[in-house]
Amino acid sequence: MELLILRQTSIAGRPARVGDVVEVGDRDARLLIANGKAEPAPAVQDPEPTPAPTRTRKPRTRTHGST
C-alpha cells in the first residue's frame, strides 16, 4: 500500500521523511496510519499532455533597400 508520510519516521530501518510516498505492507500501513504518521497516498493521475503552442512570427520588415 502506498502511504504519504506526515511525520518523520523509520520504516524497516530506513528513514522516511515528511512528504515521501512509500510502499509498505498492509500491517505497517495500518500501524503508521493509526499513529498519525502517514495517510493513504492520493491517487496520481497522469496529466494530459498539453499541445505545444504554435509559434507565430511577426512579418519581417525591410529596413534598407528598395521595395
C-alpha positions in Angstrom: 0.0 0.0 0.0 1.3 3.5 -0.8 1.4 6.0 2.0 2.2 9.7 2.2 4.4 10.3 5.2 3.1 13.1 7.6 5.7 12.8 10.3 9.3 11.7 10.0 9.6 8.0 11.0 11.6 4.9 10.2 10.2 2.0 8.1 12.1 -1.3 8.1 15.2 0.6 9.4 15.1 3.2 6.6 14.2 6.9 7.3 11.0 8.2 5.8 10.8 11.9 5.6 7.8 14.2 5.6 6.2 14.3 2.1 7.7 11.0 0.9 5.4 8.5 -0.7 6.4 4.9 0.3 5.2 1.4 -0.5 4.7 -0.7 2.7 2.8 -3.8 3.6 -0.8 -3.7 4.9 0.3 -4.3 8.5 2.8 -1.5 8.6 0.4 0.8 6.8 -2.3 0.3 9.4 0.2 1.0 12.2 1.5 4.2 10.6 -2.0 5.5 9.9 -3.2 4.7 13.4 -0.2 6.5 14.9 -0.8 9.6 12.7 2.5 9.3 10.9 1.0 8.6 7.5 -2.1 8.6 5.4 -3.0 6.8 2.2 -1.3 8.4 -0.8 -3.5 10.3 -3.1 -4.1 8.6 -6.5 -1.7 10.0 -9.1 -3.3 10.7 -12.4 -1.2 11.1 -15.5 -1.5 14.7 -16.6 -2.9 15.1 -20.1 -0.2 16.2 -22.4 -0.7 19.8 -23.5 -0.1 20.5 -27.1 2.9 22.6 -27.9 1.9 26.2 -28.6 2.2 27.2 -32.2 4.7 29.9 -32.7 3.7 32.9 -34.8 6.2 35.3 -36.1 5.8 39.0 -36.9 6.2 39.8 -40.6 9.7 40.8 -41.5 10.1 44.4 -42.3 12.8 45.7 -44.6 14.9 48.5 -43.2 17.3 49.1 -46.2 17.0 48.8 -49.9 14.2 49.4 -52.4 10.7 47.9 -52.1 
